Amino acid sequence: MYITEPSRRIPVCYEADLCVVGGSCTGVFAAVRAARLGLKVVIVEKQNCFGGVATAGLVNIWHSLYDVDGKNQIIAGLSHEVIERLKKTDAVRETAKRNFQLNPNNLKVELDNLIKEHKIKAYLHTYYSALACDGNRITHAIIENKDGRSAIKANFFIDATGDGDLARDLRLPSYVGKSIQPPTSCFFMLGDMTGINLGDLVEKHGEEFGVDNDWGWSTEVPGLDNITLRADTHVYNVLCSRADDLTHAEMEGRRQADAIVRMLNKYSGRKFALVNTCSHIGIRETVHYKTRYMANERALLTGKRYESAVLNGTYRVDIHHSHDNGITFKYLDGTTATHYGKNEKIIIGSWRDEHNYYGESTKYYQLPFENLIQEQCVNFIAVGRMIHADEGAFGALRVMINLNQLGEAAGVASWLSLHRNRPIQEIDGVEVRSLLKQGGSAL
Ligand SMILES: Cc1cc2nc3c(=O)[nH]c(=O)nc-3n(C[C@H](O)[C@H](O)[C@H](O)COP(=O)(O)OP(=O)(O)OC[C@H]3O[C@@H](n4cnc5c(N)ncnc54)[C@H](O)[C@@H]3O)c2cc1C
């Protein structure tokens, strides 16, 4: 059943060169890079803070800035800058593997600071809901917030919504993978887990609390003694770009978090408390949008190089199974490891036969600019986990240290497109790379 919405006039609330929709670090970094090149920028975010999964989702690990040997820095730019800023308030800690544990609360503040310092107009608690287009050009993004419905006029649009809400409304070619990585509700828990084997407890008492024995992880949070960030469970069989599935996933994920804490309190002999549940479930994957270059696992694992590279990375292929309690990692050194359950039954293998590759292991991989270029709309880039990638490449590229770099590339490319007055499809990736480098990226 349908109704026809009466047509109405809505105010244009802001005019800018660039409108970024979605305020995770992907979106914020796109906005900041464009602002540094002189664009007037506006950013729209539906939650109360910037940072996306890293803040509202509580996920507090950024992976290494170095190659696999841990010697040469291959990632810099805004990820590096933000880490340096967080160091000043002891809100970040480098681990032995050179990853970074962040305090999501401090990250929120630093992202606010970045937005303010660059004079970017920000709308929080504001939902993007529709587009206005003129032929193959977007003219306005329509938003909803406490002021009602209004439109932002801009010359270029970046979709950093994760799900690709603008790409959906442009009807760009899309696909949903055969198996979708399931979401997780992360939470902060107070209490000392030293010596407690969560896997054993789940095996014995999981059924009583409705907790599956699926693979999970936890980590410390800088500045919060005796509190851990926990990602212990998954919500299976949901596609979180659908309203009903997302609602179910939020409630089921929160139930799982609470169940873990109640189980620990009943059977561990110690006292635990649920300190904070995420204000948005951590979504790993929904829909993908097609671009000129599909990222593929083989090219990443074998370290293919590109003149138009806009990303360097080392994060392994990491696939949370949609169909069982396992997770598969494929490392740059050739190893494959599949872990099952909390007590980690591990099956080790090699991906080399699968890819018929027996050459030297690469120290890092790259992704070309063409991965950001859709063919239909002249003033638009979608960037984030909606990335055009096969299952394995998505598993590696989806982490923040990678998407942060793609956000920066999108911001620089939007400036180039406007500066040259050329469609985004005609922008040279080699030039984008060079501008990224001039702006502090390690490419
Ligand atoms: C549980 C979990 C653990 C993970 N662990 C790690 C890890 O340890 N390290 C790591 O680097 N990566 C990790 N990842 C992956 C990584 O966090 C995500 O892939 C990445 O953050 C996705 O970034 P994004 O910018 O595409 O999307 P998001 O971070 O989801 O950002 C999208 C933003 O757009 C906003 N938005 C969406 N729709 C609208 C709209 N219509 N209007 C306005 N705003 C909108 C959202 O509120 C959000 O802020 C994990 C992911 C999950 C789910």
The ligand as a Gaussian input file, in Angstrom:
#p B3LYP/6-31G(d) Opt

LIG

0 1
 C       32.202000      -4.943000      15.875000
 C       33.188000      -4.412000      14.898000
 C       34.520000      -4.483000      15.207000
 C       35.451000      -3.934000      14.335000
 N       36.749000      -3.933000      14.710000
 C       37.592000      -3.115000      14.044000
 C       38.861000      -2.812000      14.578000
 O       39.250000      -3.312000      15.630000
 N       39.625000      -1.915000      13.900000
 C       39.211000      -1.346000      12.728000
 O       39.933000      -0.521000      12.187000
 N       38.044000      -1.659000      12.178000
 C       37.210000      -2.495000      12.826000
 N       35.980000      -2.741000      12.318000
 C       35.615000      -2.230000      10.969000
 C       35.370000      -0.744000      10.946000
 O       35.058000      -0.247000      12.215000
 C       34.265000      -0.360000       9.972000
 O       34.339000      -1.119000       8.796000
 C       34.408000       1.090000       9.595000
 O       34.379000       1.890000      10.752000
 C       33.321000       1.507000       8.643000
 O       33.494000       2.879000       8.412000
 P       32.464000       3.690000       7.543000
 O       32.952000       5.094000       7.577000
 O       32.244000       3.065000       6.227000
 O       31.089000       3.516000       8.324000
 P       30.592000       3.948000       9.749000
 O       31.694000       3.992000      10.752000
 O       29.413000       3.095000      10.020000
 O       30.121000       5.449000       9.525000
 C       28.979000       5.824000       8.831000
 C       28.493000       7.111000       9.451000
 O       27.434000       7.642000       8.662000
 C       26.356000       8.003000       9.497000
 N       25.141000       7.862000       8.702000
 C       24.666000       6.728000       8.134000
 N       23.534000       6.969000       7.475000
 C       23.286000       8.291000       7.616000
 C       22.245000       9.146000       7.156000
 N       21.237000       8.681000       6.397000
 N       22.281000      10.452000       7.500000
 C       23.297000      10.935000       8.258000
 N       24.298000      10.175000       8.722000
 C       24.302000       8.872000       8.399000
 C       26.453000       7.014000      10.646000
 O       25.774000       7.483000      11.795000
 C       27.951000       6.901000      10.848000
 O       28.478000       7.864000      11.711000
 C       35.023000      -3.331000      13.130000
 C       33.690000      -3.302000      12.798000
 C       32.764000      -3.819000      13.674000
 C       31.334000      -3.720000      13.329000

